[in-house]
Amino acid sequence: MRAIVFDWNGTLVDSMAAIRETEAAICREMGLPFDDAIFKRSFSPNQLIMYRQLGVPEERNADAGRIWAETFRQDLVPLFPGIKDALARLAAAGYVLGLVSGGDRAEVEPQLTRLGIASLVRAGVYADDTSAGKPDPQPLLLALERAGAPGPDDGLYVGDSLDDMRMAAAAGVRGVGLLSEVASAEDLMAAGAAEVAGSVVEWTDRFLAQSERRT
């Protein structure tokens, strides 16, 4: 296996609280109900899917996008603890690291530099890079191609949402699902995850230990 590709929000960066606040703001302005159950049910890294699942009329997607841009501060979200070290360990072990994000390149890419991981994440695919977003397999397959992985068996994908795991399954890529407030182990496995972990750091420790045993 050559490439390890990660989701962004909720996987590498601790942004779920900010996303929840943004969804709540959208619902308030549009007169839609919002609570914990709706947040879990509606969450998707694909904003258009998220808007639809919140009940936003399609003709008001642009309004929802405006509220998102005004409310969500990508430039303030931090890495989860231990992420930079985990990515450095994986890169040192010879894996090419990639990213598939539902955010636009101009929104997300500068954060790699801000958070000190730009040199570690070598193959990025963003919402404006492909005609289809998650859970379509297109973004992940493009990320593997950019990472130099010849085929789906040459990479794996780590993400925290059900649509992350559906994308991995559709691409024929091994998916690692991360437990979160929007996805239980059972949910992730049902969506196509091959394994689950509590965090990127936990999974990295396990993965590298397994790799060492194999060698």
C-alpha positions as CSV (number, residue, x, y, z in Angstrom):
1,M,0.0,0.0,0.0
2,R,1.4,3.4,-1.0
3,A,-1.1,6.1,-0.1
4,I,-3.2,7.1,2.9
5,V,-5.9,9.7,2.3
6,F,-7.7,11.6,5.0
7,D,-10.9,13.6,5.4
8,W,-10.5,17.1,6.7
9,N,-13.2,18.4,9.0
10,G,-13.8,16.1,12.0
11,T,-10.8,13.9,11.1
12,L,-7.7,16.1,11.1
13,V,-9.2,19.3,12.4
14,D,-11.5,19.6,15.4
15,S,-14.3,21.5,13.6
16,M,-17.5,19.7,14.5
17,A,-18.6,22.2,17.1
18,A,-18.1,25.0,14.5
19,I,-20.0,23.1,11.9
20,R,-22.8,22.4,14.3
21,E,-23.1,26.2,15.1
22,T,-23.1,26.9,11.4
23,E,-25.9,24.4,10.7
24,A,-27.9,25.9,13.5
25,A,-27.4,29.4,12.0
26,I,-28.7,28.2,8.7
27,C,-31.7,26.7,10.2
28,R,-32.5,29.8,12.3
29,E,-32.4,32.1,9.3
30,M,-34.6,29.7,7.3
31,G,-37.0,28.9,10.0
32,L,-36.1,25.2,10.1
33,P,-35.9,23.0,13.2
34,F,-32.5,22.0,14.6
35,D,-31.4,19.8,17.4
36,D,-28.8,17.1,18.2
37,A,-30.8,14.4,16.3
38,I,-31.1,16.6,13.2
39,F,-27.4,17.5,13.3
40,K,-26.5,13.8,13.4
41,R,-29.0,12.9,10.7
42,S,-28.1,15.8,8.4
43,F,-24.4,15.8,8.6
44,S,-22.4,15.3,5.4
45,P,-19.1,16.6,4.1
46,N,-20.9,17.4,0.9
47,Q,-22.6,20.7,1.6
48,L,-25.4,20.3,-1.0
49,I,-26.3,17.0,0.6
50,M,-26.2,18.6,4.1
51,Y,-28.5,21.4,3.0
52,R,-31.0,19.0,1.5
53,Q,-31.0,16.9,4.6
54,L,-31.5,19.9,6.8
55,G,-34.6,20.7,4.7
56,V,-33.2,23.7,2.9
57,P,-35.2,24.3,-0.4
58,E,-32.9,23.8,-3.4
59,E,-33.7,27.4,-4.6
60,R,-32.2,28.7,-1.3
61,N,-28.9,26.8,-1.5
62,A,-27.1,30.0,-2.3
63,D,-28.5,31.6,0.8
64,A,-27.3,28.6,2.9
65,G,-23.9,29.0,1.3
66,R,-23.8,32.7,2.2
67,I,-24.6,31.9,5.8
68,W,-22.0,29.2,5.8
69,A,-19.3,31.6,4.5
70,E,-20.3,34.2,7.1
71,T,-20.5,31.8,10.1
72,F,-17.9,29.0,9.7
73,R,-14.4,30.1,10.5
74,Q,-12.0,27.5,8.9
75,D,-9.1,29.7,9.8
76,L,-9.8,29.2,13.6
77,V,-10.2,25.5,13.8
78,P,-7.3,23.6,15.4
79,L,-5.8,20.2,14.6
80,F,-6.8,17.4,16.9
81,P,-4.1,16.7,19.5
82,G,-1.2,14.6,18.1
83,I,-2.2,14.9,14.4
84,K,1.0,16.5,13.2
85,D,3.1,13.9,14.9
86,A,0.9,11.0,13.6
87,L,1.1,12.3,10.0
88,A,4.9,12.8,10.3
89,R,5.3,9.2,11.5
90,L,3.2,7.9,8.6
91,A,5.2,9.9,6.1
92,A,8.5,8.7,7.6
93,A,7.3,5.2,7.2
94,G,7.1,5.8,3.5
95,Y,3.4,6.5,2.9
96,V,2.3,9.3,0.6
97,L,-0.4,11.3,2.5
98,G,-3.4,12.8,0.8
99,L,-6.6,14.8,1.6
100,V,-10.1,14.8,0.3
101,S,-12.1,17.7,1.6
102,G,-15.7,18.8,0.9
103,G,-14.4,22.4,1.2
104,D,-13.1,24.5,-1.7
105,R,-9.3,24.7,-2.3
106,A,-9.1,28.4,-1.4
107,E,-10.8,27.7,1.9
108,V,-8.9,24.7,3.1
109,E,-5.5,24.7,1.4
110,P,-4.1,27.7,3.3
111,Q,-5.0,26.0,6.6
112,L,-2.4,23.2,5.8
113,T,0.3,25.9,6.0
114,R,-1.3,27.6,9.0
115,L,-1.3,24.3,10.9
116,G,2.2,23.2,9.8
117,I,1.2,20.1,7.8
118,A,1.5,21.4,4.2
119,S,4.8,19.5,3.7
120,L,3.2,16.3,4.9
121,V,0.0,16.3,2.9
122,R,1.1,15.9,-0.7
123,A,-2.0,15.2,-2.7
124,G,-5.1,17.3,-2.0
125,V,-8.5,17.1,-3.7
126,Y,-11.1,19.8,-2.9
127,A,-14.8,20.3,-3.7
128,D,-13.9,22.5,-6.7
129,D,-11.6,19.9,-8.2
130,T,-14.2,17.4,-9.3
131,S,-17.7,17.5,-10.8
132,A,-19.1,15.2,-8.1
133,G,-18.5,15.3,-4.3
134,K,-18.7,12.7,-1.6
135,P,-20.0,10.0,-1.5
136,D,-19.2,9.7,-5.2
137,P,-15.9,7.9,-5.6
138,Q,-14.5,10.5,-8.0
139,P,-12.7,12.7,-5.4
140,L,-11.0,9.7,-3.7
141,L,-9.9,8.1,-6.9
142,L,-8.4,11.4,-8.0
143,A,-6.5,11.8,-4.7
144,L,-5.0,8.3,-5.1
145,E,-4.0,9.1,-8.6
146,R,-2.3,12.3,-7.4
147,A,-0.6,10.4,-4.6
148,G,0.9,7.9,-7.2
149,A,-1.2,5.0,-6.1
150,P,-1.8,2.7,-9.2
151,G,-5.2,1.4,-8.0
152,P,-7.7,1.3,-5.1
153,D,-5.8,-1.6,-3.5
154,D,-2.8,0.7,-3.1
155,G,-4.4,3.1,-0.7
156,L,-6.8,3.6,2.2
157,Y,-9.1,6.3,3.4
158,V,-9.7,7.7,6.9
159,G,-12.8,9.7,7.6
160,D,-15.4,10.4,10.3
161,S,-18.7,10.6,8.4
162,L,-20.9,8.0,6.8
163,D,-20.5,9.6,3.4
164,D,-16.7,9.2,3.8
165,M,-17.1,5.5,4.2
166,R,-19.7,5.3,1.4
167,M,-17.2,7.1,-0.9
168,A,-14.4,4.7,0.1
169,A,-16.6,1.6,-0.5
170,A,-17.8,3.0,-3.9
171,A,-14.1,3.5,-4.9
172,G,-13.1,0.0,-3.8
173,V,-10.8,1.5,-1.2
174,R,-10.3,0.2,2.4
175,G,-12.1,2.7,4.7
176,V,-11.2,3.5,8.3
177,G,-14.1,5.1,10.1
178,L,-13.6,7.4,13.1
179,L,-16.1,7.4,15.9
180,S,-17.8,10.8,16.4
181,E,-21.0,12.3,17.6
182,V,-22.4,11.8,14.1
183,A,-21.3,8.2,13.5
184,S,-21.2,5.1,15.8
185,A,-19.1,2.0,15.0
186,E,-22.3,0.3,13.8
187,D,-23.2,3.2,11.5
188,L,-19.7,3.3,10.1
189,M,-19.5,-0.4,9.4
190,A,-22.9,-0.4,7.8
191,A,-21.7,2.5,5.5
192,G,-18.8,0.4,4.3
193,A,-15.9,0.9,6.8
194,A,-13.5,-2.0,7.0
195,E,-12.4,-1.0,10.5
196,V,-13.1,1.8,13.1
197,A,-10.9,3.8,15.5
198,G,-11.4,6.5,18.1
199,S,-9.1,9.0,16.4
200,V,-6.4,9.4,13.7
201,V,-3.8,9.0,16.4
202,E,-5.2,5.8,17.8
203,W,-5.5,4.3,14.3
204,T,-1.9,5.4,13.4
205,D,-0.5,3.7,16.5
206,R,-2.4,0.5,15.6
207,F,-1.6,0.6,11.9
208,L,2.2,1.2,12.3
209,A,2.4,-1.5,15.0
210,Q,0.7,-3.9,12.6
211,S,3.1,-2.9,9.8
212,E,6.1,-3.5,12.0
213,R,4.9,-7.0,12.9
214,R,4.4,-7.8,9.2
215,T,8.0,-6.8,8.5
